[in-house]
Amino acid sequence: MAHVAKFTRGTSGLLTRHYERYKDSEHPEYVKYKNQDIDPERTHLNYNLAPMRQQLPYLKERLEEVHCLKRDDVNVMCDWVVTAPKELPAEYQREFFEVCYKYLEEKYGEKNVISAYVHMDEHQPHMHFAFVPVVYDAKKEREKVSAKELLSRAELKRFHPDLQGIIDNWICEKEYDFECNVLNGATENGNKTIEELKLQNIIELRKEEEAIRDKAIKEADDKLEKINSEKDKAEGSLKTFQKDIDAREIYLGVLNSPEIEKIQSRARDNVMSKLQGKDEVIIPRSDYISLLRTAKLFEELKRKFTRMLESVKKKRLAADKYYVEKVEEAKAEVKEVKWKSIAEVKEQMAKERELKSYQNMEKLFPDVFREMRSRIEHAKDKSVSHNRDSLER
């Protein structure tokens, strides 16, 4: 596939150095760029398909031949970056770039070609076709620089289909048995302008933002629904506990009822009547053991049911408190997600988008950014030195 970029006078010089893998005069070897995809050991494999010209002087010379506004914001150089498709066999890559170069040269004019460096020292081979965007002004009958007119929306939309046709004809004429597609999901409807790409990014970010919010709301709603379901189950269990409590309270009530007390009293009176006037009374051993067991069992059951009753009541209170807190937390979370400020989300995503765009540009033109940072650091050092000298004086 291919993509195009436009550049002003201020950036053209740095970019031409990037194309030719500029050598530092103080070092015999190629400067190591920060882009980790560049392999200096393969830089010697790079080549230029255009006539060997001193890029920046030729650009200035060509600009003097045509009408060009002197404003700093005028785009005086454009760059089509044509990348070799991954399915293209390595032995046909140079021929592929030669076909693409011939098409671009005829399209934009040989006089306007600055360079066409093919970079073989990066992850995927690609060609930088740099040219001056010259169009003919019919009203004033002269050539002029206008990247806007040359790379119009209609032109960008036709570019990839036209290039694909050129590639298909080349493969057909050579009777090669491989496919070479420059059309894909991003290019089949034509290249988009920067404004269109920005608008598309905004739309996609908004869709992504809405999807994230909808997902968060759904998760919060699901969480609330799950908690309510668990609460319903817990309430069902508590109802069962309550039935057990009621049954045990009834049983304890029976154990503590007046009728039981009367029975106990009569039994006690009967025993006492037998003991009246006697220090001792003889009863069968089995009856004695039965009395002891009955008394012990009665007290043990009473303590056991009392403990169980207290435990169940505590669990019910704890469960009620827990699920009330969870329901309130889930409701608060749903409310927070639903009413979260859209402006904050947009601001954060805008910052991430700007950072990603900067990182992509730095990856494409690492030497440009390296040079810019070097100049900034040099300016800072110069400013600090000047301030220090002023203070010393």
C-alpha positions, 0 to 999 in steps of 0.5 A, a space after each residue: 500500500 502507499 500513503 502520502 505526506 506534505 511538507 514545508 520548506 522548514 521540514 524538507 531539508 531534514 527529510 531529504 537527509 532521512 531519505 539518503 541516510 545522511 552521514 555525519 561528517 565527523 564519523 565515517 559510518 552511518 549515523 545510528 538512528 533511534 528507530 529500532 527498525 533500521 539496521 545500519 548493517 543493511 543500509 548499503 542495500 538502499 538505492 535511489 531510482 531517481 536521477 542522482 540529484 542534490 536533493 535540497 539544492 534541486 528543490 530550491 532550483 525547481 521552486 525558482 522556476 515555478 510560481 511559489 508563494 513565500 509563506 512558511 506554511 506552503 507545502 513545497 514537497 510531497 512524499 509518496 511512501 510505497 511499501 512492498 506487499 508482504 506477499 511479494 517475493 523478495 527477488 521481485 521487489 526491485 522490479 516492483 519499485 521500478 514499476 511504481 517509480 515509472 508510474 509516479 514519474 509519468 504522473 507528476 513529471 520527471 522535472 519535479 522528482 527530487 528523489 526516490 530512495 528505496 529503504 531496504 534496511 527497515 522491517 518492510 522495504 519501501 520507497 520514498 518518492 519525493 516530488 514538488 507538487 506542481 500544477 498548471 495555472 490555466 488562467 495565468 498560463 504558468 506553473 505553480 506549486 499547489 499540493 492542495 490542487 494536485 493531491 485533491 480528494 478525487 486524486 487520492 481516491 483514484 490513486 490506489 485503484 490506478 496503481 493496482 491496475 499498473 501492478 496487475 498489468 506488469 504481472 500479466 505481461 511478465 506472466 508471474 504466478 504470484 499476487 501483489 495487492 496494494 488495495 486493502 481495507 484502508 485503501 480500497 476507497 481511496 486515500 483520505 485527506 488529513 481532515 477526513 482522517 481526523 474526522 474519522 478518528 474522532 468518530 471512531 473515538 466517540 464510538 469507542 467511548 460510547 462502547 466503553 461507557 455502555 460496557 461499563 454500564 452493562 457490567 454495573 447493571 449485571 453486577 447489581 442484578 447478580 447482587 439482587 439475585 444473591 440477595 433473593 437467594 439469601 432471603 429465601 435461606 433466611 426464611 428457612 432459618 426463620 422457620 427453624 427459629 420459630 420451630 425451635 422457639 416453640 420447642 423451647 416454649 414447650 420445654 419452659 411451659 407451665 405444664 412441664 413445670 407442673 409435671 416437674 413439680 408433681 414428680 418432685 413432690 412424689 419423690 419428696 413424699 417418699 423421702 418424708 421422714 426418711 434420710 434415704 429411699 431406695 429406687 431401682 438403679 435403672 430409674 435413677 440412671 434414667 432420671 440423671 440422663 433425662 435431666 442432663 439431656 433437658 439442660 443440654 438441649 436447652 443450651 443447644 437450642 438457645 445457641 442456635 437461635 442466637 447464631 441464626 439471628 446474628 447471621 440474618 442481621 449480618 446478611 441483611 447488612 452485607 446485601 444492603 451495602 452491596 446494593 447501595 455500592 452497585 447503585 452508586 457505581 451505575 450512577 457514576 458511570 451513567 453520569 460521568 462527564 463526557 468532556 473528561 473522556 474526550 480530553 483524555 482520549 484526545 491526549 492519547 491520540 496526540 501522543 500516538 500521532 507524535 509517536 507514529 511520526 517519530 517512527 516514520 522520520 526518526 532522524 528528523 525528530 533527532 535533529 529537532 531535539 538536538 537543536 532544542 537542547 543546543 538552544 537550551 544550553 546556549 540560553 543557560 550559558 548566556 544567562 550564566 555569563 550575564 550573572 557573572 558580569 
